[in-house]
Amino acid sequence: MSERFTTADVARQLDDCTFCPKMCRHACPVSTTTGKESLIPQAKMDRLNRLRRGLEPWRAETTDALYACTGCRQCTVYCDHGNEPGLVLLAGRAAAQKNGAGHPALTGYGERFRARDQRLATAAKEQFGAEHFATSGTIGFWPGCDSLDKGSADIAAAQAIFERLGVGPVPIVDAGLACAGYPLLAAGLTDEFRWHAGKVATALRRFTTIVIGCSACRHAITAQYQGEGVTVPTEVVTLAEFLATHAAKLPTPAVRKPVYYHDPCYLARSVGVLEEPRRVLGQVAEVREFAWSGVDTECCGGGGLLPKTMPAVADAMARRRLSEIAAAGGGTVATACGTCALMLRRNAPDGVEVADLATTVARLTDTPFTPPAAPADEP
């Protein structure tokens, strides 16, 4: 087991949760969506505690509950002890890997991650052109792997907004990489995560400021890297934070259309980016809120590798998140994370349109942008 897993603090959290009267039962989107009591935070922590104490054998069927978590931290909001099941369960996944009891869906995940990372980095050069990349500079743009994979139009929109604000063109970071490595940590592959973090950090250090379009990337680089002894002295900000500093330059439409804002879990609860995206949207739209928003935001299902370990549940979480807007008659939903945009967009019901923050701003300000053509090897 890793050192982080055997620390007294983690052991205390496991004991606290095991004997807790389930005060955060309502705050787990996985258990709420599935309706399974065995997947509430208390039950998952109890299962890990039994594994830690040797009361359960380390087998795939006994560790599966550890992977029924997106790391969204909504349960932590309601914990009087400040416990972090999302983080502790990641340590449990690392222990499961070392005991040969990882999730079957993540078999060979390290190699699969590296293959995808390389594929996306290569495809991005083909889509956007090598002239839109740089290995160093004042500002660099790190879109995130899900945006590079399924949201190239959002990247083009961000580039167009950068130019409209007078800060562009902002080159994409040329690192031969697409992801900051959070999925490796979510898979319990801590050694691979540390190695990958070192490569990303080396590339980012060559820029003064990095603008990031992925909430998990932002959290990984500014918090989880440090846990592995990797530091990034570069200023790292989200796209929402960067745009917020220039929001006053955006034109205000004569009529502001209503737009619902979905808070990405990692931005709202792990990074604390709450006001900035609303400031940007407020310049160009009438901002509307979900019933559960801010630090109480509900997860879209995209974190913690849930789309791989429980794909049907992950999609159901996204549909559940948008059902409120559909019931209200539909509308436009904007979000400040490439992964959230991907999950919500592909699960949007009729009458609900989902867009990345940059794309939303570009459309509402009539800022033209041209989505790049798909790579030659894609249909």
N, C-alpha and C positions, 0 to 999 in steps of 0.2 A: 504494500500500500504506500501511496505517496505520503510525504511528510505533512502536507496540508490536510490530508484525510485523518491523520492520527493526532492532530493537535488537540489540546484540551478544550479549546473554544468550539471546535466542530463537534467533539464528543458531547459537550454541554448542550449544543443546539439539538443534537439528535435526541438526547434524554428529555430536553424541554418539550420537543414536539411529540415525542412518544407518549408522554403523560399529559398532554395538553387537552383541554375540553373542546378542541376543534373550533376555535374562535374564527379561523380564517377559512372555514369550509366553503363559504359562498364565494371566495375570492380566487378560485382556481378555474380558469377557463376550460381546462381539459376535463376535469371531473364534472363541471357544470354542463358541458356539451355532451359528454357521454352518459351522464347520469349514474356513474359508477362511484360508489363510496370507497372502493379500494384505490381510487386515484386522487382522493383529496390530499392536500399537503401533509396532514398528520399521518395518514396511512402510508404514504410514500416514505416519509422520514422514519416511521416505525419499521417498515420493511428494511431500510438501509441499516437501521440500528441493530436489527436482528442478524443481518449479514455480518456486520462489524463484530458482534459479540459471538459469532459462531453458532447462533441458534437456528440459522438457515444455511443450507449449502450454496456455494457460489455456482449457480447454473443459469442458463439463459432464461428459463421459465421463472426463476425466483428474482431475477434482476430486471425483468421487463418493465416493472413499474417505475424504475429509475429514469426511464426514457420517455415517460409520459409527462413531460414538463418542458415548457418553452423558455424557462428562465425569466419570465416576464416580471416577477417580483410583486405581483399584486397581493399575494399572500403576506409578504413582508409589511405592506402598508397597514395591515390589520393585526400585526403581531405586537403585543405589548412588550415582548422581549427583544424585538428587533432581529429575530432569527431570519436567516437567509436560505430557505430550502432550495431555491434555484441554484445557488452556489454550492451548497453542500451536496446536492444530487449530482453536480458535475464531478465533484471529487469521488462520489460513489461510482460514477461511470468509469473513471480512471482506474479505480480498484477492480471493477468488473472486468475491464480489459486485461489487467495484469493477472487476474485469476481465470482467464480464459472463458469468461461468461458474458461477453459483450452481446449487444443486440444483433440478431442474425441479419437484419437489413443493413448493418454497417460493416459487414465482413469485407475486408480489403479496402476499407474506406480511405485510408491514407493514400494508397496508390490512385484510387478513383478521384480523390480531391486534387492531387497533383496533375492528373491528366486533364481534368476540367479546367483547372487554373491556367495551364499552358494553352489549352484550346481557346479559351476566352481571350487571353492576352494576344494571341496570334490573330484571332478573328477581329479584334478591335482595331488593330493596325490596318487590316484589310478594309474594314468598314469606314473608318474615319480618315485614313491616310497617315503615313508616318510623319508628315509635316505638322500634325496636330498633337504630337507627343514631344516631351522633353525630359531629359534626365536630371535637370537642375533648373533653378530659377527662383523668382520671388514668390510666385503663387503656382501651385499645381493642383489639378483636379483628380480626385480618386473616386470614380463613380460607384464602385462596389460591384461584386460579381453578378448579382441578380440583375442589375441595370445593364451591365454589359451583355448578359445572356438574353434577357427578354425586354429590356427597356432602352434600347438604343435611341429611340425617338426622344425620350426624356433627357438623355445626355445632350442631344442636339439642341433641345429647348434650353437647357442650362447654359450651353455655350452662347446661344443667341441672347439670352438675358444678360450674361456677363458683358457682352459687347454693347448692349443697349444701355447698361449702367456705366459704361465707360471704363470698365476694369478688364475687359477682354482684349484679344483672345486669351483665354486661360488654358494652357496646354494640359493634356492628360498625362499623368505621371507615367513615364516610360521605365517600368521596372521588370517587364516580362512576367508580371504577376497581375492577378485580377482581384484577389480576395485577401483580406487582412488576416485570415486564419481562424476566425471564431468557430467555424464548423468543426475544425480539428479538436478544439477544446471541448465542444459540445459532444463529440464522439468519444471523449475520454482519452484522446491521444495527446497527452501533455508533452511528451518529448518532441513529437512532430510539430506541435503548436509552437514550442519554444524555438525550434530550428527555423520555422517559417517566419515567426515574428522577427527574428534577427535579420532575415533577408528583406522584409518589408521596411524595417527600421533603417537599414542601410540606405535604401532608396529614398525614403522620406527625408532623411537628414540633409539631403542636397537642396531642399527647398526651405524658404523662410516660413511660408504658410501653406498648409494643405487644406483644401476644401473637400469634404467627404459627403457622399450622397447616400450612405448606408448607416443606419443607427447602430447596428452590431459592430461594424468596423470602427466607428467612433469610440464606442465603449471599449472594444478590445485594445485599440492603440493607446488610449489615454488611461486605462485602468488595468486591464488584464495583462498587458505586456509587462508592466512593472512587477506583477506577481511572479513573473518568470525571470526577472532580472534584466529585462530589455527596456531601455529608455529611448524616447524619441524627443529630443529637445525642440524640434520644430513645433510651431503653433499649429494645432489641429482643430478645425472648426467644422461644424456641419454646414451643409448648403443653406439651411434655414438661418443659422447664425450669421453666415456671410452675407446673405441677401438682406437680412434685417438691418445691417449697418448702412446699407445703401437704399433702403426702402423708400425714403423720401424722394428719390429720383424717379420712381416709377410713376407713370401717368395715372391719374384717377379717372376712371370711366364716369360718364355723365350719370349712368345708372349702374349701380353695383348689384351684380347678380349674387344670389345666395349660394354659399359654398360651405358644406360641412367639413370640419377639420378632424381627421383621425390622428390622435397622438400615438406615435410608435412607442411601444413599451420601453425600449432601451433609452430613447431620448427623454421621455417623460420621467421615468423613475430612476434610471441609472445615471443619466447625464444632467437632468434638470433643465432641458431645453423645452420650455413651455410657452413663454411669451413671444419669442422671436418669430416662429412661423405664423402666429396670429397677427403679429405686426405687419408681416409681409402681405398676408392675405387681406388684412384690413385696409391696406392701401388700394386694393383693386377689387375687392368683393365685400359682400355682407357676410361676416363670419358667423356660422351657426355651430352649435355644439351638440355632440352626442349626449345622451343621458349620462353615460359613463365617460368622463373625459379627464384631461389633466393627469394627475397622479393616480386617478381612479380609472384610467383608460382600460378598455378590454383588449386582449391580445387578438391579433389577426390570424394566429396559428403558424406564423412563419419562423419562429425562433426554436432553439434547442434541437434542431434537426427533426422536429416533429413531422414535417412533410415527408420524411423518409421512414421514420419508425411507425408513424400512425397517419398516413396520408389522408385517409377518409375523414379522420377526426380534424386534422388541420384545415381541410377545406370546409368542413362543417362549422368550424370556429369562425372562419371568414364570412360565411353566409349568415351566421348568427349575428355577427357584428353589424352587417349591413341590413339586416331584417328591419331594424328600427327605422332606417331611412326609407326603405320600401313601403313600410306601413304608413309612413307620413306622406306618401304620394310620390316618392322618388326625389331625385336631385343629384347634385354633383358633390363628390367627396374628394378632398385633397389630402395628401399625406406627405410627410417629409422623410420617407425612407423607401429605397428601391425594393426591398423585400416586402414591405407592407403593400406597396403599390402593386407588385406582382400577385400577391395572395388575394388581395381584395378585388383587383381587376378581373382575374380569371373566375372569380366566384360571384361577381356582381349580378343581382337579379335584374329583370326587366325594369327599366325606369331609373336605374341607378348607374351613374357614370363615375368611374374612379380615375384619378389622374395624379401623377407626381406633382410636387409643389412647383417645380420649374415649368412644367408643361401647363399647369393651371394658370400661372402668371403670364406666360407667353400668350396663351389663348385670350385671356381677358384684357391684355394690353395690345392685342393685334401685332404682336412681335413675330415676324415670320421665321420659321425654322424648317429645315428639310431633313426628315429622318434619313439616315444613311441606308444604302442598299444592303440587303442581307449578304453575308459571306457566300462565296461561290459554292461551298460544299453544303449549303443549306437550301431547302426548297423555297 
